[in-house]
């Protein structure tokens, strides 16, 4: 059976997350329904990352098998026809070997987190970024982020509901980028690792916000890692600022 790899973009506010949910719309189910409409086949779509409700994707990767051999461009065009107005779009399709797995073959994942730092409420980007009113010190946020890069026990930065067997992760990159907005500032974080814990990026961003506000010191970050206690770190940043940017293979 031919196996296809697809790269997806989606608007997370429309969904309960990637994974199929009873009585709630999910990205996985939306894509599976489009495949069934196009090919009259019921397939299981496997994704590279199980994004939470409200989290967006710029480059989510998934794979599925078909009983028929179809040119990749026809898969993209056909699925986008059935996905129209769903909030999901197929950016690219390619045939892959039968042992390729969107999740288990991945060697790295990169997330992007967007903050719009201004006093005025958000309208156009209300569901696309975290609206933070107090001015943030971006230099201090980067200095704090630097302490999180590397191989650490991230117990303090994972959800209490995280089911990962180990809290040990290696962050390869944590860059904080400043881009002036028409009013205010965009503060955009790029975070890369082979794998992440549940809510890890959002908890790290919530903690860096406290640093940017001056409510938490840069020097306290190593101590927060050592406490291995979620209660010592910042709030979980809202999902609408988080984007699954890309998957490496």
QUIVEN-V293219 format. One record per residue. RES is the residue in three letters. NEAR is the number of other C-alpha atoms within 8 Angstrom. Layout:
RES_NEAR + RES_NEAR
//
This chain:
UNK_8 + UNK_11 + UNK_12 + UNK_13 + UNK_13 + UNK_12 + UNK_12 + UNK_15 + UNK_13 + UNK_11 + UNK_12 + UNK_14 + UNK_11 + UNK_8 + UNK_13 + UNK_14 + UNK_15 + UNK_14 + UNK_11 + UNK_11 + UNK_8 + UNK_4 + UNK_4 + UNK_8 + UNK_12 + UNK_13 + UNK_13 + UNK_12 + UNK_10 + UNK_11 + UNK_11 + UNK_12 + UNK_8 + UNK_11 + UNK_13 + UNK_11 + UNK_9 + UNK_9 + UNK_6 + UNK_7 + UNK_8 + UNK_7 + UNK_10 + UNK_7 + UNK_10 + UNK_11 + UNK_13 + UNK_12 + UNK_8 + UNK_8 + UNK_10 + UNK_9 + UNK_11 + UNK_13 + UNK_16 + UNK_14 + UNK_13 + UNK_11 + UNK_11 + UNK_15 + UNK_14 + UNK_14 + UNK_13 + UNK_11 + UNK_10 + UNK_11 + UNK_6 + UNK_6 + UNK_7 + UNK_6 + UNK_6 + UNK_10 + UNK_8 + UNK_8 + UNK_10 + UNK_12 + UNK_8 + UNK_9 + UNK_12 + UNK_10 + UNK_7 + UNK_9 + UNK_13 + UNK_9 + UNK_5 + UNK_6 + UNK_10 + UNK_13 + UNK_10 + UNK_12 + UNK_9 + UNK_9 + UNK_13 + UNK_8 + UNK_9 + UNK_9 + UNK_6 + UNK_7 + UNK_4 + UNK_7 + UNK_9 + UNK_13 + UNK_10 + UNK_6 + UNK_8 + UNK_13 + UNK_8 + UNK_11 + UNK_14 + UNK_12 + UNK_13 + UNK_12 + UNK_12 + UNK_13 + UNK_12 + UNK_12 + UNK_14 + UNK_13 + UNK_8 + UNK_5 + UNK_7 + UNK_7 + UNK_5 + UNK_5 + UNK_7 + UNK_10 + UNK_8 + UNK_8 + UNK_13 + UNK_12 + UNK_11 + UNK_10 + UNK_8 + UNK_8 + UNK_9 + UNK_8 + UNK_10 + UNK_10 + UNK_6 + UNK_10 + UNK_14 + UNK_11 + UNK_9 + UNK_13 + UNK_12 + UNK_8 + UNK_9 + UNK_11 + UNK_11 + UNK_8 + UNK_8 + UNK_9 + UNK_10 + UNK_12 + UNK_11 + UNK_13 + UNK_12 + UNK_14 + UNK_10 + UNK_5 + UNK_5 + UNK_8 + UNK_5 + UNK_7 + UNK_4 + UNK_4 + UNK_10 + UNK_9 + UNK_12 + UNK_10 + UNK_13 + UNK_9 + UNK_9 + UNK_14 + UNK_9 + UNK_12 + UNK_8 + UNK_9 + UNK_8 + UNK_8 + UNK_7 + UNK_5 + UNK_6 + UNK_10 + UNK_12 + UNK_12 + UNK_13 + UNK_12 + UNK_11 + UNK_13 + UNK_13 + UNK_12 + UNK_13 + UNK_10 + UNK_7 + UNK_8 + UNK_11 + UNK_10 + UNK_10 + UNK_12 + UNK_9 + UNK_12 + UNK_15 + UNK_11 + UNK_11 + UNK_12 + UNK_11 + UNK_12 + UNK_11 + UNK_11 + UNK_15 + UNK_14 + UNK_11 + UNK_8 + UNK_7 + UNK_9 + UNK_8 + UNK_10 + UNK_7 + UNK_8 + UNK_11 + UNK_9 + UNK_8 + UNK_12 + UNK_13 + UNK_7 + UNK_8 + UNK_10 + UNK_9 + UNK_11 + UNK_6 + UNK_8 + UNK_11 + UNK_12 + UNK_7 + UNK_10 + UNK_10 + UNK_8 + UNK_10 + UNK_13 + UNK_14 + UNK_14 + UNK_11 + UNK_15 + UNK_12 + UNK_11 + UNK_13 + UNK_7 + UNK_6
//
